[in-house]
Amino acid sequence: MTDQNCPCRAMEAQQLAYSACCAPYIEQRAPAPTAEALMRSRYTAFVVGDIDYLVDTLAPESRHDFDRKAITHWARSSQWLGLEILSTEQGLPGDEIGYVEFIAHFSSEGERHAHRERSLFRHDSRDGRWYFLEEANRKSAPIVKGKQAGRNDPCPCGSGKKFKKCCGAAA
């Protein structure tokens, strides 16, 4: 994928190559410098099916209910159509936390979906890395537009939890 445009669409007007955008983070050659860069690289990891990177960039305290099988299935059975960053708050070098609101567009089983989320990231000053901590404001906004998951299905937000224990709990 190194010669192709990066799926995260960073610098969309210039369309950065994967090798110059998310690859250094996913291949662990450099830590993502901001919460937004980590968010973009996590989206790209879904596109390329790098589940190890998703685990590695999940905050250790959030890994207890990560469902690797469900996330792998979601990542590989979906066609990823694009990422929109709606807003960022903090998450820059020197910040301890950051929020990124985004919409990940994908299709699954022939239907288009838009997964909208406001995510909380934290920076660990000990290792100099950003980590995805949790979805922020889960109960205040709809997360997925389109066909809804069944209560025992993996949550489409990618948390690794069952829908009823995650985004479905808001309903």
ChimeraX attribute file (.defattr): number of C-alpha atoms within 10 A of each C-alpha:
attribute: neighborCount
match mode: 1-to-1
recipient: residues
	/A:1	11
	/A:2	12
	/A:3	10
	/A:4	11
	/A:5	18
	/A:6	24
	/A:7	25
	/A:8	27
	/A:9	21
	/A:10	22
	/A:11	10
	/A:12	10
	/A:13	7
	/A:14	9
	/A:15	15
	/A:16	19
	/A:17	18
	/A:18	21
	/A:19	16
	/A:20	12
	/A:21	23
	/A:22	28
	/A:23	19
	/A:24	15
	/A:25	20
	/A:26	23
	/A:27	12
	/A:28	12
	/A:29	9
	/A:30	12
	/A:31	17
	/A:32	23
	/A:33	17
	/A:34	23
	/A:35	30
	/A:36	26
	/A:37	21
	/A:38	24
	/A:39	26
	/A:40	24
	/A:41	27
	/A:42	24
	/A:43	21
	/A:44	26
	/A:45	22
	/A:46	22
	/A:47	21
	/A:48	15
	/A:49	18
	/A:50	17
	/A:51	18
	/A:52	13
	/A:53	18
	/A:54	23
	/A:55	18
	/A:56	14
	/A:57	23
	/A:58	21
	/A:59	19
	/A:60	12
	/A:61	8
	/A:62	14
	/A:63	15
	/A:64	10
	/A:65	11
	/A:66	16
	/A:67	17
	/A:68	16
	/A:69	12
	/A:70	19
	/A:71	23
	/A:72	17
	/A:73	12
	/A:74	20
	/A:75	23
	/A:76	17
	/A:77	13
	/A:78	19
	/A:79	17
	/A:80	21
	/A:81	15
	/A:82	16
	/A:83	22
	/A:84	16
	/A:85	19
	/A:86	12
	/A:87	11
	/A:88	16
	/A:89	13
	/A:90	16
	/A:91	23
	/A:92	17
	/A:93	14
	/A:94	12
	/A:95	14
	/A:96	15
	/A:97	21
	/A:98	22
	/A:99	22
	/A:100	24
	/A:101	19
	/A:102	21
	/A:103	18
	/A:104	19
	/A:105	18
	/A:106	19
	/A:107	14
	/A:108	15
	/A:109	8
	/A:110	9
	/A:111	10
	/A:112	16
	/A:113	21
	/A:114	20
	/A:115	18
	/A:116	21
	/A:117	22
	/A:118	21
	/A:119	21
	/A:120	21
	/A:121	28
	/A:122	21
	/A:123	24
	/A:124	14
	/A:125	11
	/A:126	6
	/A:127	8
	/A:128	13
	/A:129	17
	/A:130	29
	/A:131	26
	/A:132	25
	/A:133	20
	/A:134	17
	/A:135	21
	/A:136	16
	/A:137	13
	/A:138	17
	/A:139	14
	/A:140	9
	/A:141	13
	/A:142	15
	/A:143	22
	/A:144	19
	/A:145	12
	/A:146	11
	/A:147	11
	/A:148	14
	/A:149	16
	/A:150	12
	/A:151	15
	/A:152	12
	/A:153	13
	/A:154	23
	/A:155	25
	/A:156	22
	/A:157	19
	/A:158	22
	/A:159	22
	/A:160	22
	/A:161	21
	/A:162	22
	/A:163	21
	/A:164	17
	/A:165	14
	/A:166	20
	/A:167	23
	/A:168	19
	/A:169	12
	/A:170	13
	/A:171	8
